[in-house]
Amino acid sequence: MNKFDLFSTWIFTGFLLFYFEFTNFNPIILIYSAIVPVAFFAIDIYKNTSDITYFYFFMFINIISKIIPIFLIGNETIKDSDYSFSVLIIIIYFLYIYIIRKKDVFKIYNDLYDSYIDPENNAKNNTFKYLKARFNFFLH
């Protein structure tokens, strides 16, 4: 899976650009909007995964990519243009996925979900298998 296919990558990139003052667009709206599905996703992964370490990796990545940015830029002023730009980014993301990548957004996230629920039988998410193999000693 191309990590740029995940909207979280786009959101985190927007955070970095804003935090390091390369843009005036505040991505906090996108970050907050991503927290809700991530929370439901996390609960479901926790309840259904065959390997709990994948849940821990999921949480680690989302703390780094969403929770820490909220603390760093959450107090910044949200302008009207931030709302418009957030909607534009979402539209561009969907166009990128459907037209450029020629993929279905729902299939991308369904495959990602499957890779957390049954990681040993699902080779779609090699990143976590690599991390688990390299850093397994932290979890025992």
DSSP file (Angstrom, degrees, kcal/mol; ACC not computed):
  #  RESIDUE AA STRUCTURE BP1 BP2  ACC     N-H-->O    O-->H-N    N-H-->O    O-->H-N    TCO  KAPPA ALPHA  PHI   PSI    X-CA   Y-CA   Z-CA
    1    1 A M              0   0    0      0, 0.0     2,-0.6     0, 0.0   125,-0.0   0.000 360.0 360.0 360.0 134.0    0.0    0.0    0.0
    2    2 A N    >   -     0   0    0      1,-0.2     3,-2.3     2,-0.0     4,-0.3  -0.691 360.0-145.4 -76.7 120.2    1.2    3.4   -0.9
    3    3 A K  G >  S+     0   0    0     -2,-0.6     3,-1.2     1,-0.3     6,-0.3   0.729  97.3  67.1 -63.3 -20.7    1.3    5.4    2.4
    4    4 A F  G 3  S+     0   0    0      1,-0.2    -1,-0.3     5,-0.1     6,-0.1   0.609  86.8  70.4 -75.0  -9.7    0.3    8.6    0.4
    5    5 A D  G <  S+     0   0    0     -3,-2.3     2,-0.4     4,-0.1    -1,-0.2   0.664  83.1  87.0 -75.5 -16.3   -3.0    6.8   -0.3
    6    6 A L  S X> S-     0   0    0     -3,-1.2     3,-1.1    -4,-0.3     4,-1.0  -0.715  75.0-143.7 -89.0 131.1   -3.9    7.3    3.4
    7    7 A F  H 3> S+     0   0    0     -2,-0.4     4,-2.5     1,-0.3     5,-0.2   0.798  98.1  68.1 -63.9 -27.7   -5.5   10.6    4.3
    8    8 A S  H 3> S+     0   0    0      1,-0.2     4,-2.8     2,-0.2    -1,-0.3   0.857  95.8  55.5 -59.2 -34.9   -3.6   10.7    7.6
    9    9 A T  H <> S+     0   0    0     -3,-1.1     4,-2.1    -6,-0.3    -1,-0.2   0.910 108.6  47.3 -63.6 -41.7   -0.4   11.2    5.6
   10   10 A W  H  X S+     0   0    0     -4,-1.0     4,-2.3     2,-0.2    -2,-0.2   0.919 113.1  48.5 -64.4 -44.3   -2.0   14.2    3.9
   11   11 A I  H  X S+     0   0    0     -4,-2.5     4,-2.3     2,-0.2    -2,-0.2   0.931 111.9  48.1 -63.6 -46.0   -3.1   15.6    7.3
   12   12 A F  H  X S+     0   0    0     -4,-2.8     4,-2.5     1,-0.2    -1,-0.2   0.887 110.2  52.5 -64.5 -38.1    0.2   15.1    8.9
   13   13 A T  H  X S+     0   0    0     -4,-2.1     4,-2.5    -5,-0.2    -1,-0.2   0.916 109.2  50.2 -61.4 -42.9    2.0   16.7    6.0
   14   14 A G  H  X S+     0   0    0     -4,-2.3     4,-2.3     2,-0.2    -2,-0.2   0.894 109.1  52.1 -61.8 -40.2   -0.4   19.7    6.4
   15   15 A F  H  X S+     0   0    0     -4,-2.3     4,-3.5     2,-0.2     5,-0.3   0.948 110.2  47.7 -60.0 -49.1    0.5   19.8   10.1
   16   16 A L  H  X S+     0   0    0     -4,-2.5     4,-2.3     1,-0.2     6,-0.2   0.911 111.7  50.0 -60.5 -43.0    4.2   19.9    9.4
   17   17 A L  H  <>S+     0   0    0     -4,-2.5     5,-3.4     1,-0.2     6,-1.1   0.900 116.6  41.8 -62.4 -40.5    3.8   22.6    6.7
   18   18 A F  H ><5S+     0   0    0     -4,-2.3     3,-1.7     3,-0.2    -2,-0.2   0.933 113.7  50.9 -71.9 -46.3    1.8   24.7    9.1
   19   19 A Y  H 3<5S+     0   0    0     -4,-3.5    -2,-0.2     1,-0.3    -3,-0.2   0.880 113.9  44.1 -61.1 -40.0    3.9   24.1   12.2
   20   20 A F  T 3<5S-     0   0    0     -4,-2.3    -1,-0.3    -5,-0.3    -2,-0.2   0.214 117.4-115.0 -93.2  16.1    7.1   25.0   10.4
   21   21 A E  T < 5S+     0   0    0     -3,-1.7    -3,-0.2     2,-0.2    -2,-0.1   0.799  77.2 128.9  59.5  38.6    5.4   28.1    8.9
   22   22 A F  S   <S+     0   0    0     -5,-3.4     2,-0.3    -6,-0.2    -4,-0.2   0.595  79.2  20.7 -89.5 -14.0    5.5   27.0    5.2
   23   23 A T        -     0   0    0     -6,-1.1    -2,-0.2    -9,-0.1    -1,-0.2  -0.975  62.1-140.0-147.8 158.9    1.8   27.7    4.9
   24   24 A N  S    S+     0   0    0     -2,-0.3     2,-0.4    -3,-0.1    58,-0.1   0.511  70.3 112.2 -95.1  -8.0   -0.9   29.7    6.7
   25   25 A F        -     0   0    0      1,-0.1    -2,-0.1    53,-0.1    -7,-0.1  -0.539  60.9-147.4 -70.2 121.4   -3.5   26.9    6.3
   26   26 A N    >   -     0   0    0     -2,-0.4     3,-0.6     1,-0.1     4,-0.2  -0.822   8.7-165.5 -92.2 113.6   -4.3   25.4    9.8
   27   27 A P  T 3>  +     0   0    0      0, 0.0     4,-2.3     0, 0.0     3,-0.3   0.289  58.1 109.8 -83.4  12.6   -5.0   21.7    9.4
   28   28 A I  H 3> S+     0   0    0      1,-0.2     4,-2.8     2,-0.2     5,-0.2   0.831  74.3  56.7 -60.1 -33.0   -6.6   21.4   12.9
   29   29 A I  H <> S+     0   0    0     -3,-0.6     4,-2.4     2,-0.2    -1,-0.2   0.926 109.3  45.6 -62.6 -44.3  -10.1   20.9   11.4
   30   30 A L  H  > S+     0   0    0     -3,-0.3     4,-1.5     2,-0.2    -2,-0.2   0.891 112.2  51.6 -65.1 -39.3   -8.8   18.0    9.4
   31   31 A I  H  X S+     0   0    0     -4,-2.3     4,-1.2     2,-0.2     3,-0.4   0.948 112.1  45.5 -63.5 -48.4   -7.0   16.6   12.4
   32   32 A Y  H  X S+     0   0    0     -4,-2.8     4,-0.9     1,-0.2     3,-0.4   0.893 111.2  53.0 -62.4 -39.2  -10.2   16.8   14.6
   33   33 A S  H  < S+     0   0    0     -4,-2.4    -1,-0.2     1,-0.2    -2,-0.2   0.782 108.6  51.3 -68.0 -24.6  -12.3   15.3   11.8
   34   34 A A  H  X S+     0   0    0     -4,-1.5     4,-1.7    -3,-0.4    -1,-0.2   0.722  96.2  70.0 -82.0 -21.8   -9.9   12.3   11.6
   35   35 A I  H  X S+     0   0    0     -4,-1.2     4,-2.4    -3,-0.4    -2,-0.2   0.885  92.3  57.3 -64.2 -39.7  -10.0   11.7   15.3
   36   36 A V  H  X S+     0   0    0     -4,-0.9     4,-1.9     1,-0.2     5,-0.2   0.960 110.9  39.1 -61.9 -55.2  -13.6   10.4   15.3
   37   37 A P  H  > S+     0   0    0      0, 0.0     4,-2.7     0, 0.0    -1,-0.2   0.875 114.6  55.8 -64.3 -32.3  -13.1    7.5   12.8
   38   38 A V  H  X S+     0   0    0     -4,-1.7     4,-2.8     2,-0.2    -2,-0.2   0.897 105.7  52.1 -64.1 -39.0   -9.7    6.7   14.3
   39   39 A A  H  X S+     0   0    0     -4,-2.4     4,-2.2     2,-0.2    -1,-0.2   0.934 113.0  43.1 -62.9 -46.3  -11.4    6.3   17.7
   40   40 A F  H  X S+     0   0    0     -4,-1.9     4,-2.2     1,-0.2    -2,-0.2   0.910 114.5  51.2 -64.9 -41.4  -14.0    3.9   16.3
   41   41 A F  H  X S+     0   0    0     -4,-2.7     4,-2.7    -5,-0.2    -2,-0.2   0.912 109.5  50.9 -59.7 -44.7  -11.3    2.1   14.3
   42   42 A A  H  X S+     0   0    0     -4,-2.8     4,-2.7     2,-0.2    -2,-0.2   0.911 109.6  49.3 -63.0 -44.5   -9.1    1.7   17.4
   43   43 A I  H  X S+     0   0    0     -4,-2.2     4,-2.1     1,-0.2    -1,-0.2   0.929 113.8  46.2 -61.2 -44.8  -11.9    0.2   19.5
   44   44 A D  H  X S+     0   0    0     -4,-2.2     4,-1.8     2,-0.2    -2,-0.2   0.901 112.8  48.9 -66.8 -41.1  -12.7   -2.3   16.8
   45   45 A I  H  X S+     0   0    0     -4,-2.7     4,-2.5     2,-0.2    -2,-0.2   0.931 110.9  51.3 -63.0 -44.6   -9.1   -3.2   16.2
   46   46 A Y  H  < S+     0   0    0     -4,-2.7    -2,-0.2     1,-0.2    -1,-0.2   0.906 114.6  42.9 -58.7 -43.0   -8.6   -3.7   20.0
   47   47 A K  H  < S+     0   0    0     -4,-2.1    -1,-0.2    -5,-0.2    -2,-0.2   0.776 127.1  28.2 -74.6 -26.5  -11.7   -5.9   20.2
   48   48 A N  H  < S+     0   0    0     -4,-1.8    -2,-0.2    -5,-0.2    -3,-0.2   0.541  83.9 115.6-118.6  -8.0  -11.0   -8.0   17.1
   49   49 A T     <  -     0   0    0     -4,-2.5    68,-0.2    -5,-0.2    69,-0.2  -0.323  52.5-148.2 -70.7 148.3   -7.3   -8.2   16.3
   50   50 A S  S    S+     0   0    0     67,-2.1     2,-0.3    66,-0.3    -1,-0.1   0.545  92.8  40.5 -87.3  -7.9   -5.5  -11.5   16.5
   51   51 A D    >>  -     0   0    0     65,-0.4     3,-1.9    66,-0.2     4,-0.6  -0.873  69.1-158.4-144.1 106.1   -2.3   -9.7   17.6
   52   52 A I  H 3> S+     0   0    0     -2,-0.3     4,-1.9     1,-0.3     3,-0.5   0.716  86.8  73.3 -60.8 -23.5   -2.5   -6.9   20.1
   53   53 A T  H 3> S+     0   0    0      1,-0.2     4,-2.2     2,-0.2    -1,-0.3   0.822  91.2  58.2 -63.0 -27.7    0.8   -5.5   19.1
   54   54 A Y  H <> S+     0   0    0     -3,-1.9     4,-2.4     2,-0.2    -1,-0.2   0.858 103.3  52.4 -68.9 -33.9   -0.8   -4.2   15.9
   55   55 A F  H  X S+     0   0    0     -4,-0.6     4,-2.6    -3,-0.5    -2,-0.2   0.921 108.7  50.6 -63.3 -43.7   -3.2   -2.3   18.1
   56   56 A Y  H  X S+     0   0    0     -4,-1.9     4,-2.7     1,-0.2    -2,-0.2   0.903 110.8  48.3 -62.2 -41.1   -0.3   -0.7   19.9
   57   57 A F  H  X S+     0   0    0     -4,-2.2     4,-2.6     2,-0.2     5,-0.2   0.916 110.4  52.0 -63.7 -42.6    1.3    0.3   16.6
   58   58 A F  H  X S+     0   0    0     -4,-2.4     4,-2.0     1,-0.2    -2,-0.2   0.931 112.8  44.8 -58.4 -46.6   -1.9    1.7   15.4
   59   59 A M  H  X S+     0   0    0     -4,-2.6     4,-2.4     2,-0.2     5,-0.2   0.910 111.4  53.0 -66.1 -42.3   -2.2    3.8   18.5
   60   60 A F  H  X S+     0   0    0     -4,-2.7     4,-2.3     1,-0.2    -2,-0.2   0.938 110.5  47.0 -57.8 -48.8    1.4    4.9   18.5
   61   61 A I  H  X S+     0   0    0     -4,-2.6     4,-2.6     1,-0.2    -1,-0.2   0.894 113.9  47.7 -62.6 -40.1    1.1    6.1   14.9
   62   62 A N  H  X>S+     0   0    0     -4,-2.0     4,-1.8    -5,-0.2     5,-1.5   0.811 109.1  52.9 -75.2 -28.9   -2.1    8.0   15.6
   63   63 A I  I  <>S+     0   0    0     -4,-2.4     5,-2.7     3,-0.2    -2,-0.2   0.929 114.7  43.0 -66.7 -43.7   -0.7    9.6   18.7
   64   64 A I  I  <5S+     0   0    0     -4,-2.3    -2,-0.2    -5,-0.2    -1,-0.2   0.913 121.9  38.6 -65.8 -43.1    2.3   10.9   16.7
   65   65 A S  I  <5S+     0   0    0     -4,-2.6    -1,-0.2    -5,-0.2    -2,-0.2   0.659 135.3   9.0 -88.6 -15.6    0.2   12.0   13.7
   66   66 A K  I  X5S+     0   0    0     -4,-1.8     4,-1.8    -5,-0.2    -3,-0.2   0.684 122.3  48.2-130.0 -48.4   -2.9   13.4   15.4
   67   67 A I  I  ><S+     0   0    0     -5,-1.5     4,-1.8     2,-0.2     5,-0.2   0.948 113.5  46.3 -69.4 -48.4   -2.7   13.8   19.2
   68   68 A I  H  ><S+     0   0    0     -5,-2.7     4,-2.0     1,-0.2    -1,-0.2   0.925 111.8  52.1 -61.6 -44.4    0.6   15.5   19.4
   69   69 A P  H  > S+     0   0    0      0, 0.0     4,-2.7     0, 0.0     5,-0.3   0.877 105.4  56.3 -59.2 -35.1   -0.3   17.9   16.5
   70   70 A I  H  X S+     0   0    0     -4,-1.8     4,-1.9     1,-0.2    -2,-0.2   0.927 109.3  45.8 -61.0 -43.0   -3.5   18.8   18.4
   71   71 A F  H  < S+     0   0    0     -4,-1.8    -1,-0.2     1,-0.2     4,-0.2   0.853 115.8  46.9 -67.4 -33.2   -1.4   19.8   21.4
   72   72 A L  H  < S+     0   0    0     -4,-2.0    -2,-0.2    -5,-0.2    -1,-0.2   0.839 132.0  13.7 -79.7 -33.7    1.1   21.8   19.3
   73   73 A I  H >< S+     0   0    0     -4,-2.7     3,-1.7    -5,-0.2    -2,-0.2   0.373  92.7 104.8-124.3   4.4   -1.4   23.7   17.1
   74   74 A G  T 3< S+     0   0    0     -4,-1.9    -3,-0.1    -5,-0.3    -2,-0.1   0.732  82.1  51.7 -61.4 -24.2   -4.7   23.3   18.9
   75   75 A N  T 3  S+     0   0    0     -4,-0.2    -1,-0.3    -5,-0.1    -2,-0.1   0.467  84.2 112.6 -92.9  -1.7   -4.7   26.9   20.3
   76   76 A E  S <  S-     0   0    0     -3,-1.7     2,-0.1     1,-0.1    -3,-0.1  -0.385  79.9 -95.9 -69.7 149.3   -4.0   28.5   16.9
   77   77 A T        -     0   0    0     -2,-0.1     2,-0.6     1,-0.1    -1,-0.1  -0.423  31.6-141.0 -66.5 134.6   -6.7   30.7   15.5
   78   78 A I        -     0   0    0     -2,-0.1     2,-0.2    -3,-0.1    -1,-0.1  -0.890  19.9-158.8 -99.1 121.6   -9.0   29.0   12.9
   79   79 A K    >>  -     0   0    0     -2,-0.6     3,-1.0     1,-0.1     4,-1.0  -0.551  30.4-110.9 -95.3 162.0   -9.9   31.3   10.1
   80   80 A D  H >> S+     0   0    0      1,-0.3     4,-1.6     2,-0.2     3,-0.6   0.867 119.5  59.6 -57.7 -36.2  -12.8   31.0    7.7
   81   81 A S  H 3> S+     0   0    0      1,-0.2     4,-2.8     2,-0.2    -1,-0.3   0.775  95.0  63.6 -66.0 -25.0  -10.4   30.1    4.9
   82   82 A D  H <> S+     0   0    0     -3,-1.0     4,-2.0     2,-0.2    -1,-0.2   0.881 102.6  49.2 -65.4 -37.3   -9.2   27.1    7.0
   83   83 A Y  H <X S+     0   0    0     -4,-1.0     4,-2.0    -3,-0.6    -2,-0.2   0.947 113.8  45.1 -64.9 -48.2  -12.7   25.6    6.7
   84   84 A S  H  X S+     0   0    0     -4,-1.6     4,-2.3     1,-0.2    -2,-0.2   0.915 113.7  49.3 -61.5 -43.9  -12.8   26.2    2.9
   85   85 A F  H  X S+     0   0    0     -4,-2.8     4,-2.6     1,-0.2    -1,-0.2   0.864 107.5  55.3 -66.7 -35.2   -9.3   24.9    2.5
   86   86 A S  H  X S+     0   0    0     -4,-2.0     4,-2.0     2,-0.2    -1,-0.2   0.925 109.4  46.4 -62.0 -45.2  -10.1   21.7    4.5
   87   87 A V  H  X S+     0   0    0     -4,-2.0     4,-2.3     1,-0.2    -2,-0.2   0.912 112.0  51.6 -63.2 -41.9  -13.0   20.9    2.2
   88   88 A L  H  X S+     0   0    0     -4,-2.3     4,-2.7     1,-0.2    -2,-0.2   0.905 108.2  51.4 -61.1 -42.4  -10.8   21.6   -0.8
   89   89 A I  H  X S+     0   0    0     -4,-2.6     4,-2.6     2,-0.2    -1,-0.2   0.900 109.4  50.3 -62.4 -41.1   -8.1   19.2    0.5
   90   90 A I  H  X S+     0   0    0     -4,-2.0     4,-2.4     2,-0.2    -1,-0.2   0.923 111.8  47.6 -63.6 -43.9  -10.7   16.5    1.1
   91   91 A I  H  X S+     0   0    0     -4,-2.3     4,-2.5     2,-0.2    -2,-0.2   0.927 112.4  48.9 -62.9 -45.0  -12.0   16.9   -2.5
   92   92 A I  H  X S+     0   0    0     -4,-2.7     4,-2.9     2,-0.2    -2,-0.2   0.901 109.6  53.5 -61.9 -40.8   -8.5   16.9   -3.9
   93   93 A Y  H  X S+     0   0    0     -4,-2.6     4,-2.6     2,-0.2    -2,-0.2   0.951 110.1  46.1 -58.7 -50.4   -7.7   13.7   -1.9
   94   94 A F  H  X S+     0   0    0     -4,-2.4     4,-2.7     1,-0.2     5,-0.3   0.904 113.6  49.1 -61.5 -41.2  -10.7   11.9   -3.3
   95   95 A L  H  X>S+     0   0    0     -4,-2.5     4,-2.9     2,-0.2     5,-0.9   0.916 110.5  51.7 -62.9 -42.5   -9.9   13.0   -6.8
   96   96 A Y  I  X>S+     0   0    0     -4,-2.9     5,-2.7     3,-0.2     4,-0.6   0.934 113.8  43.5 -58.0 -47.5   -6.3   11.9   -6.3
   97   97 A I  I  <5S+     0   0    0     -4,-2.6     6,-2.6     3,-0.2     5,-0.2   0.941 122.3  36.4 -66.2 -48.0   -7.4    8.4   -5.2
   98   98 A Y  I  <5S+     0   0    0     -4,-2.7    -2,-0.2     4,-0.2    -3,-0.2   0.884 130.4  26.0 -77.0 -38.6  -10.1    7.9   -7.8
   99   99 A I  I  <5S+     0   0    0     -4,-2.9    -3,-0.2    -5,-0.3    -2,-0.1   0.924 130.9  29.6 -93.8 -51.6   -8.5    9.5  -10.9
  100  100 A I  I  <<S+     0   0    0     -5,-0.9    -3,-0.2    -4,-0.6    -4,-0.1   0.958 133.2  29.9 -76.8 -52.7   -4.7    9.4  -10.4
  101  101 A R  S   <S-     0   0    0     -5,-2.7    -3,-0.2    -6,-0.2    -4,-0.2   0.679  93.8-141.5 -82.4 -17.8   -4.4    6.2   -8.3
  102  102 A K        +     0   0    0     -6,-0.4     2,-0.3    -5,-0.2    -4,-0.2   0.928  56.0 128.1  55.0  49.7   -7.5    4.6   -9.8
  103  103 A K        -     0   0    0     -6,-2.6     2,-0.6     4,-0.0    -1,-0.2  -0.823  64.4-112.3-128.9 167.6   -8.5    3.1   -6.5
  104  104 A D     >  -     0   0    0     -2,-0.3     4,-2.1     1,-0.1     3,-0.3  -0.911  18.8-146.8-102.1 123.0  -11.5    3.0   -4.3
  105  105 A V  H  > S+     0   0    0     -2,-0.6     4,-2.0     1,-0.2     5,-0.2   0.896  99.6  52.3 -56.8 -42.7  -11.1    4.9   -1.0
  106  106 A F  H  > S+     0   0    0      1,-0.2     4,-2.1     2,-0.2    -1,-0.2   0.859 107.9  51.0 -66.4 -34.7  -13.3    2.5    0.9
  107  107 A K  H  > S+     0   0    0     -3,-0.3     4,-2.8     2,-0.2     5,-0.2   0.888 106.6  55.6 -67.8 -39.0  -11.3   -0.5   -0.4
  108  108 A I  H  X S+     0   0    0     -4,-2.1     4,-2.0     1,-0.2    -2,-0.2   0.942 113.5  39.8 -57.7 -48.7   -8.0    1.2    0.8
  109  109 A Y  H  X S+     0   0    0     -4,-2.0     4,-2.5     2,-0.2    -1,-0.2   0.820 113.2  54.5 -75.6 -30.1   -9.3    1.6    4.3
  110  110 A N  H  X S+     0   0    0     -4,-2.1     4,-2.5    -5,-0.2    -2,-0.2   0.922 110.4  47.1 -65.6 -43.1  -11.0   -1.9    4.3
  111  111 A D  H  X S+     0   0    0     -4,-2.8     4,-1.8     2,-0.2    -2,-0.2   0.897 112.1  50.5 -63.3 -40.7   -7.7   -3.5    3.4
  112  112 A L  H  X S+     0   0    0     -4,-2.0     4,-1.0    -5,-0.2    -2,-0.2   0.931 110.5  49.3 -62.8 -45.2   -5.9   -1.4    6.0
  113  113 A Y  H >X S+     0   0    0     -4,-2.5     4,-2.2     1,-0.2     3,-1.0   0.931 109.3  52.3 -58.2 -47.3   -8.5   -2.5    8.6
  114  114 A D  H 3X S+     0   0    0     -4,-2.5     4,-2.5     1,-0.3    -1,-0.2   0.855 103.3  58.6 -58.4 -35.5   -8.0   -6.2    7.6
  115  115 A S  H 3< S+     0   0    0     -4,-1.8    -1,-0.3     1,-0.2    -2,-0.2   0.770 110.4  42.6 -69.2 -23.9   -4.3   -5.9    8.0
  116  116 A Y  H << S+     0   0    0     -4,-1.0   -65,-0.4    -3,-1.0   -66,-0.3   0.848 115.1  48.4 -84.9 -38.1   -4.7   -4.9   11.7
  117  117 A I  H  < S+     0   0    0     -4,-2.2   -67,-2.1     1,-0.3    -2,-0.2   0.916 132.6  12.9 -70.9 -44.3   -7.4   -7.5   12.5
  118  118 A D  S >< S+     0   0    0     -4,-2.5     3,-0.7    -5,-0.2     4,-0.5  -0.546  74.0 160.6-132.4  68.0   -5.6  -10.5   11.0
  119  119 A P  G >  S+     0   0    0      0, 0.0     3,-0.6     0, 0.0     6,-0.2   0.800  70.6  57.3 -65.0 -31.3   -2.1   -9.4   10.3
  120  120 A E  G 3  S+     0   0    0      1,-0.2    -5,-0.1     3,-0.1     3,-0.1   0.829 115.6  36.0 -71.3 -29.9   -0.5  -12.8   10.1
  121  121 A N  G <  S+     0   0    0     -3,-0.7     2,-0.5     1,-0.1    -1,-0.2   0.334 110.4  70.4-101.5   6.0   -2.8  -13.9    7.3
  122  122 A N    X   -     0   0    0     -3,-0.6     3,-0.6    -4,-0.5    -1,-0.1  -0.943  52.9-176.9-130.3 110.4   -2.9  -10.5    5.6
  123  123 A A  T 3   +     0   0    0     -2,-0.5     3,-0.3     1,-0.2    -1,-0.1   0.187  58.3 101.4 -91.9  17.2    0.2   -9.3    3.8
  124  124 A K  T 3  S+     0   0    0      1,-0.2     2,-0.5   -13,-0.1    -1,-0.2   0.725  79.3  50.1 -76.1 -19.7   -1.2   -5.9    2.8
  125  125 A N    <>  +     0   0    0     -3,-0.6     4,-1.0    -6,-0.2     3,-0.5  -0.681  57.9 161.3-122.8  78.7    0.5   -3.9    5.6
  126  126 A N  H  >  +     0   0    0     -2,-0.5     4,-2.4    -3,-0.3     5,-0.2   0.720  65.6  74.0 -70.8 -22.3    4.2   -4.8    5.6
  127  127 A T  H  > S+     0   0    0      1,-0.2     4,-2.5     2,-0.2    -1,-0.2   0.930  99.3  44.1 -57.9 -46.9    5.1   -1.7    7.6
  128  128 A F  H  > S+     0   0    0     -3,-0.5     4,-2.8     1,-0.2    -1,-0.2   0.860 110.9  53.8 -70.4 -34.6    3.8   -3.1   10.8
  129  129 A K  H  X S+     0   0    0     -4,-1.0     4,-2.1     2,-0.2    -1,-0.2   0.911 110.7  47.9 -63.8 -40.4    5.3   -6.6   10.2
  130  130 A Y  H  X S+     0   0    0     -4,-2.4     4,-2.1     2,-0.2    -2,-0.2   0.947 113.8  46.2 -63.5 -49.2    8.7   -4.9    9.7
  131  131 A L  H  X S+     0   0    0     -4,-2.5     4,-2.9     1,-0.2    -2,-0.2   0.902 111.7  51.5 -62.2 -41.3    8.3   -2.8   12.9
  132  132 A K  H  X S+     0   0    0     -4,-2.8     4,-0.9     1,-0.2    -1,-0.2   0.923 110.5  48.3 -63.1 -42.4    7.1   -5.7   14.9
  133  133 A A  H  < S+     0   0    0     -4,-2.1    -1,-0.2    -5,-0.2    -2,-0.2   0.880 118.7  40.2 -64.3 -37.6   10.1   -7.8   13.8
  134  134 A R  H  < S+     0   0    0     -4,-2.1     3,-0.2     1,-0.2    -2,-0.2   0.826 127.8  28.9 -81.2 -33.4   12.5   -5.0   14.6
  135  135 A F  H >< S+     0   0    0     -4,-2.9     3,-1.8    -5,-0.2     4,-0.5   0.135  77.6 116.7-118.5  19.9   11.0   -3.7   17.9
  136  136 A N  G ><  +     0   0    0     -4,-0.9     3,-1.3     1,-0.3     4,-0.4   0.800  68.3  69.2 -59.8 -29.4    9.3   -6.8   19.4
  137  137 A F  G >  S+     0   0    0      1,-0.3     3,-0.6    -3,-0.2    -1,-0.3   0.747  91.6  61.1 -64.1 -21.8   11.6   -6.7   22.4
  138  138 A F  G <  S+     0   0    0     -3,-1.8    -1,-0.3     1,-0.2    -2,-0.2   0.750 103.3  51.0 -72.8 -22.7    9.9   -3.4   23.5
  139  139 A L  G <         0   0    0     -3,-1.3    -1,-0.2    -4,-0.5    -2,-0.2   0.427 360.0 360.0 -99.1   0.9    6.6   -5.2   23.8
  140  140 A H    <         0   0    0     -3,-0.6    -1,-0.2    -4,-0.4    -2,-0.1   0.393 360.0 360.0-119.3 360.0    7.6   -8.1   25.9
